[in-house]
Amino acid sequence: MPHIVVIGAGVVGLSTAIRLQEAGHKVTIVARDLPGDPKNIKYTSPWAGAHHVSVATGADMRLHEFDKETFGVMSEMIKADPSLPLIFAPQIEYREGPRPEGDTDQVSLLGRYHPDFRRLEPSELPEEIQHGAAFTCILIDTPHYLPYLLKRFKSKGGVTHRATVPDIASALSVSPELALADAIVHSTGLGARETVGDKDVFPTRGQLVIVRAPWIKGGKTRLGQGVYTYTIPRKSGDVVIGGSADANDWDPTPRPELTEKIKRLGLAMHPELLPPEKRAAGRIEDLDVVELAAGLRPTRKGGIRLESDEIAVGGRKIPVIHNYGHGGYGYQSSWGTARAAVQLVEGALAGAPVHSKL
Ligand SMILES: Cc1cc2nc3c(=O)[nH]c(=O)nc-3n(C[C@H](O)[C@H](O)[C@H](O)COP(=O)(O)OP(=O)(O)OC[C@H]3O[C@@H](n4cnc5c(N)ncnc54)[C@H](O)[C@@H]3O)c2cc1C
């Protein structure tokens, strides 16, 4: 049975590790951070909202396919086990500006696989909104989903080692049994800037306000000139209000003026964030805030890196499969990219050329 080392225990590394196990491999995870750790700015996955609302357009149909595949996998997971921290929920997308022509803009592509997809009628559009859509999406309760993935991995005999590695080869010296591993999957997110010196990876900072509002059952997004507002209810009853997307901003601390803006725009779009008796006044001070947060999306110029490589260690060539750079879409593309990474691992073990890409 081939032994594969996965570096990284974010949603990408964990999903890939599970798919590798299911393909019959022995898998060990090496990671600096693991699910359940106190949140820290270097570990993106625990910060995410998250919803499954693809941002793919015709310019990146590969991402569309990964997202669509992941939506299918998560849908089956919910149907098989409704107790999972994943739920189907109604979603509304509002867009400022004219509706794009053609059928491969972001909203049109959502219509290719989301159940109950329909365009909003003019009478349903709030002021300043030119078009929009309603459909069923999937909401991911990330603080519970990551431990679920880890438990699933361990239940199939998966082993984890906590270690920070300066480069990929060092993962093989974390523990004696890793020295003879057959391949490595590299899923360090933003960490790829150090482990492989990939400066095409950069943070896109997102700030959030998390409120208690268990009566909210669906999310909304509004996109426009300088406006990026969204609400993501979690199965726990918390609702994530976003957002922001600031490239190359490493600030780990929520900024008060942005917090205030997020609350104001969130409440304007989704007045039901307040309990009924406080709705008419519409005061942001009445939001029941449970957490202020900021996370760094691991964005990559050129998109997700899914590529085979190799390293030489002790005279031995070892295949390395990169799977990182998932930006703001690591949850919603996780199962699709995991499947692709397994395909690259198996190709590499079978002698496929180095630098094969998917
Ligand atoms: C505010 C916000 C909202 C978001 N909303 C959504 C959403 O709605 N939908 C969605 O799909 N996505 C969303 N995302 C994006 C999503 O969170 C990321 O794409 C995803 O978490 C990236 O996962 P990852 O596994 O690649 O990276 P990470 O979660 O950062 O994991 C990296 C792993 O590699 C390890 N590592 C790194 N360097 C080293 C090293 N040198 N040695 C050992 N281990 C190392 C880390 O410890 C960690 O275990 C959001 C992100 C943010 C910040």
PDBQT file of the ligand as one rigid body, heavy atoms in Angstrom, charges set to zero:
ROOT
HETATM    1  C1  LIG A 401     -13.170  35.711   5.668  1.00  0.00    +0.000 C 
HETATM    2  C2  LIG A 401     -13.111  34.490   4.786  1.00  0.00    +0.000 A 
HETATM    3  C3  LIG A 401     -14.275  33.991   4.227  1.00  0.00    +0.000 A 
HETATM    4  C4  LIG A 401     -14.235  32.858   3.408  1.00  0.00    +0.000 A 
HETATM    5  N1  LIG A 401     -15.410  32.371   2.878  1.00  0.00    +0.000 NA
HETATM    6  C5  LIG A 401     -15.384  31.272   2.091  1.00  0.00    +0.000 A 
HETATM    7  C6  LIG A 401     -16.588  30.744   1.553  1.00  0.00    +0.000 A 
HETATM    8  O1  LIG A 401     -17.683  31.249   1.794  1.00  0.00    +0.000 OA
HETATM    9  N2  LIG A 401     -16.506  29.626   0.757  1.00  0.00    +0.000 N 
HETATM   10  C7  LIG A 401     -15.311  29.025   0.484  1.00  0.00    +0.000 A 
HETATM   11  O2  LIG A 401     -15.287  28.022  -0.230  1.00  0.00    +0.000 OA
HETATM   12  N3  LIG A 401     -14.145  29.524   0.985  1.00  0.00    +0.000 NA
HETATM   13  C8  LIG A 401     -14.167  30.624   1.758  1.00  0.00    +0.000 A 
HETATM   14  N4  LIG A 401     -12.989  31.150   2.242  1.00  0.00    +0.000 N 
HETATM   15  C9  LIG A 401     -11.725  30.603   1.730  1.00  0.00    +0.000 C 
HETATM   16  C10 LIG A 401     -11.271  29.365   2.458  1.00  0.00    +0.000 C 
HETATM   17  O3  LIG A 401     -11.283  29.589   3.844  1.00  0.00    +0.000 OA
HETATM   18  C11 LIG A 401      -9.847  29.006   1.981  1.00  0.00    +0.000 C 
HETATM   19  O4  LIG A 401      -9.811  28.873   0.587  1.00  0.00    +0.000 OA
HETATM   20  C12 LIG A 401      -9.398  27.692   2.596  1.00  0.00    +0.000 C 
HETATM   21  O5  LIG A 401      -9.583  27.696   3.986  1.00  0.00    +0.000 OA
HETATM   22  C13 LIG A 401      -7.925  27.409   2.270  1.00  0.00    +0.000 C 
HETATM   23  O6  LIG A 401      -7.607  26.183   2.863  1.00  0.00    +0.000 OA
HETATM   24  P1  LIG A 401      -6.141  25.580   2.805  1.00  0.00    +0.000 P 
HETATM   25  O7  LIG A 401      -6.263  24.207   3.346  1.00  0.00    +0.000 OA
HETATM   26  O8  LIG A 401      -5.573  25.778   1.448  1.00  0.00    +0.000 OA
HETATM   27  O9  LIG A 401      -5.282  26.532   3.764  1.00  0.00    +0.000 OA
HETATM   28  P2  LIG A 401      -5.215  26.621   5.366  1.00  0.00    +0.000 P 
HETATM   29  O10 LIG A 401      -6.538  26.457   5.980  1.00  0.00    +0.000 OA
HETATM   30  O11 LIG A 401      -4.464  27.859   5.690  1.00  0.00    +0.000 OA
HETATM   31  O12 LIG A 401      -4.355  25.369   5.796  1.00  0.00    +0.000 OA
HETATM   32  C14 LIG A 401      -2.971  25.314   5.545  1.00  0.00    +0.000 C 
HETATM   33  C15 LIG A 401      -2.386  24.173   6.326  1.00  0.00    +0.000 C 
HETATM   34  O13 LIG A 401      -0.998  24.094   6.012  1.00  0.00    +0.000 OA
HETATM   35  C16 LIG A 401      -0.249  24.144   7.216  1.00  0.00    +0.000 C 
HETATM   36  N5  LIG A 401       1.039  24.759   6.968  1.00  0.00    +0.000 N 
HETATM   37  C17 LIG A 401       1.309  25.935   6.365  1.00  0.00    +0.000 A 
HETATM   38  N6  LIG A 401       2.631  26.150   6.306  1.00  0.00    +0.000 NA
HETATM   39  C18 LIG A 401       3.208  25.080   6.903  1.00  0.00    +0.000 A 
HETATM   40  C19 LIG A 401       4.558  24.704   7.157  1.00  0.00    +0.000 A 
HETATM   41  N7  LIG A 401       5.589  25.467   6.784  1.00  0.00    +0.000 N 
HETATM   42  N8  LIG A 401       4.781  23.534   7.804  1.00  0.00    +0.000 NA
HETATM   43  C20 LIG A 401       3.758  22.732   8.178  1.00  0.00    +0.000 A 
HETATM   44  N9  LIG A 401       2.467  23.042   7.952  1.00  0.00    +0.000 NA
HETATM   45  C21 LIG A 401       2.201  24.197   7.316  1.00  0.00    +0.000 A 
HETATM   46  C22 LIG A 401      -1.108  24.933   8.176  1.00  0.00    +0.000 C 
HETATM   47  O14 LIG A 401      -0.728  24.694   9.509  1.00  0.00    +0.000 OA
HETATM   48  C23 LIG A 401      -2.490  24.358   7.837  1.00  0.00    +0.000 C 
HETATM   49  O15 LIG A 401      -2.647  23.125   8.489  1.00  0.00    +0.000 OA
HETATM   50  C24 LIG A 401     -12.996  32.245   3.113  1.00  0.00    +0.000 A 
HETATM   51  C25 LIG A 401     -11.836  32.716   3.717  1.00  0.00    +0.000 A 
HETATM   52  C26 LIG A 401     -11.881  33.829   4.539  1.00  0.00    +0.000 A 
HETATM   53  C27 LIG A 401     -10.623  34.315   5.177  1.00  0.00    +0.000 C 
ENDROOT
TORSDOF 0
